[in-house]
């Protein structure tokens, strides 16, 4: 039989696991965005940079959302 304290502790552990997962994947996404921004600033606007840079950001964002929402 679980006590109220055990349930509270389990709830807090789930919350912190979710927060740490969000911070980890959010950091990866922000690094990808920073990389694309810096490359865009250095190389200037081009069709290739637009397609591959922002296409890559969309893919990274989809992976991040799947990892955060999917829970794995």
C-alpha positions in Angstrom: 0.0 0.0 0.0 1.4 3.4 -1.0 1.2 6.3 1.3 0.4 9.9 0.4 4.1 10.8 0.7 5.1 8.1 -1.8 2.5 9.4 -4.3 3.7 13.0 -3.9 7.3 11.9 -4.4 6.4 9.9 -7.5 4.5 12.9 -8.9 7.5 15.2 -8.3 9.9 12.7 -9.9 7.7 12.6 -13.0 7.5 16.4 -13.1 11.3 16.8 -12.9 11.8 14.1 -15.5 9.6 16.1 -17.8 11.3 19.4 -17.1 14.7 18.0 -17.6 13.6 16.4 -20.9 12.2 19.7 -22.1 15.4 21.5 -21.2 17.6 19.0 -22.9 15.7 18.9 -26.2 15.0 22.6 -26.1 18.8 23.2 -25.8 19.4 21.0 -28.9 16.7 22.9 -30.8 18.1 26.2 -29.8 21.6 25.2 -30.9 20.3 24.1 -34.3 18.5 27.5 -34.7 21.6 29.3 -33.7 23.7 27.4 -36.2 21.3 28.2 -39.0 21.1 31.8 -38.0 24.9 32.2 -37.9 25.4 30.4 -41.2 22.7 32.6 -42.8 24.4 35.7 -41.4 27.8 34.6 -42.7 26.9 33.3 -46.1 24.0 35.6 -46.8 20.6 34.7 -48.2 20.5 31.9 -50.8 18.0 29.3 -52.0 20.1 26.4 -50.7 20.5 28.0 -47.3 16.8 28.7 -47.1 15.8 25.1 -48.2 18.3 23.1 -46.2 18.6 25.5 -43.2 14.9 25.9 -42.5 14.1 22.5 -43.8 16.5 21.1 -41.2 15.0 23.3 -38.5 11.6 21.8 -39.3 13.0 18.3 -39.1 14.8 19.0 -35.8 11.6 20.6 -34.4 9.6 17.6 -35.4 12.1 15.3 -33.7 12.1 17.4 -30.6 8.4 17.5 -30.3 8.1 13.8 -30.8 10.7 13.2 -28.1 9.0 15.6 -25.6 5.4 14.6 -26.3 6.2 10.9 -27.0 7.8 10.5 -23.7 10.8 8.4 -24.8 
